[in-house]
Amino acid sequence: MLTISDRASAGAMKDDSGPAVAKLLEAAGFEVAVLDVVPDDGARISAWLRARAQAFDLLLTTGGTGLGARDVTPEATAAVLDYEVPGLAELMRQKGFRKTPLAALSRSRVGVRGRALIVNLPGSVKGATESLEAVLPVLGHAVGQLKGRAGHSLNS
């Protein structure tokens, strides 16, 4: 779990989205081993993803997915991906759009590096949790496939 925020990384504001996402993941049966915060810096985001993809099955980021000049998370993520999983990013935007048209502005990416699934979530607590809730039903199966478990059960 990585929160990307200049202000949170500098201690100028509390990170609420990372802990909210971690809570949802834990409630769904995932173990959250790391909860870090970095500034909106593409090189630092990419380095974090590269390092953690070797050790973890699922990496989630919050923040930096908007249209601002400092919103570099999608590009930093694309730089480390072996391939994208566009259906999950589309699902997050689609479900979000049902609640607010602003969801269409999200540039979140989902993809794979090695055997790790990487999911970019928006930075707001509401945007992050609603986006995660949209894809949570298939995350276990996706992680299972990446670990080499075949089959069609959503409980993989």
N, C-alpha and C positions, 0 to 999 in steps of 0.2 A: 504494500500500500504506500503510494507516494503522493503527497500533496505538493502541487506546484504553485507557489505564490511568493512574490517578492516580499509582500508585507508580513505574511506568516513566518517566512524563513528569517526575517529580520527581527521577529518578536514584536512587531507593531500591531499585530492582531492574532487572535487565537485561531488555530486550525479546528474548525468544526466539521468540515466535510469528510476529512480522513477518518476520524473516530466514528462518524455516522455510518460511513460505508463499512468500516470494520465491524461494527455492531450487526449490520445486516448480513454480512458474510458469515460471522460466527453463528448467528441464529439459523442460517441455512446449512450449518455443519462444516464450514470451512475453517481452517486454523489460520489466524492472522499472526504471522511471525514477526513482521517488520512494519513499522509505521514511521516513515521519514517525511521530511519537508525540505524542499530545495527551492531556490528562486527560479524565475522564468528565464532559464539559461539553457539553450539547446544542448550544448556540450555536456552540461551536468546531468540533464535529463537522460540523454542517450547513454552516458556512462553508467548511471544508476540502473537503467534497464538492462544493459549488457551484463553487468555484474550479477544482478539478481536473477536473470533468466537462466543462469547456469545452476542456480540452487533451488528455485521455486517453480511450481507448476502454473501459477496464476499470478499475474502482476496487474494491479489496478492503479491508475493515476487519476487524480482529481485536479482540475484547473488547467488553464492555458489553452482551452479549446475554442475560444471565441474569435472575434475579428480584430481584436486590438493588436497593435504593433508588437507588444510583448507576449502575445499568445502564440508560443512556438511549440507547444506540446505535440501537435500532429506531425510536424516536420521532424522533430527529434525522435518521435516514435517510428516514423517511416524509415528513418536512417538506419534503424537496427532490425527491422522486420525481415524475415525470410519471405513471407507472403502475408497478404491481408485476408481478413474474413469479413467482407463488406456487409454480409447479411446481418450480422450482429449490430454493426454501427447503424445500419438502416433501420433496424428494429427499435433501437433506442430513440432515434429521431422521430420515427413514426408514432411510437407510443407517447413521446413527449409532446408532439404536435397536437395530440388530442386534448391536451390540457392548456397549451400555450403555443401560439404561432412562433414564438421566439426560439423554440426547439429547432426550427429549420436553420437557425444560424450556427448550430453546433458543428464543429469540424472534427468531432471525435473519430478516432480510428480504432479498429480492432484488428489484431493480427498475431502472427506466430513468430517467435524466435526460438530455434531449436525445438524443444518440447514444452515451451512456456507460452501460454496464451496471455497477450497483453491487451488490456481494455482501457481506453481513455474515457473518463467521465467528466462532465462539466464541473466547475468549481463551487457552485452554490450547493448548499446542503440538499435543497429540494431537487435541483437538477441532477445531482450525483446519485441520490437515493432512488429517484424515479427511473433514471437510466439503468441503474443496476437492477432494480426490480423487473425491468423489461426483459433483461437477458438472463437473470438468475436461474430461471427454470431449465436452461440448457447448458449452463456453465459446467456442471459436473460431468455431463456427457462429453462436452468438448474437451475437457481436461483428460477424461478417460481415453478418448481417441488419441490424443497426443501422447499418452503414456503407452499406447499400443493395445489398448483393450478395444476389441471390436464389438459390434452389436448395435442395436437400435434402442436400448433401454435408456430412458432419461435418468435413471438412477445409477448409471455407470460411475 
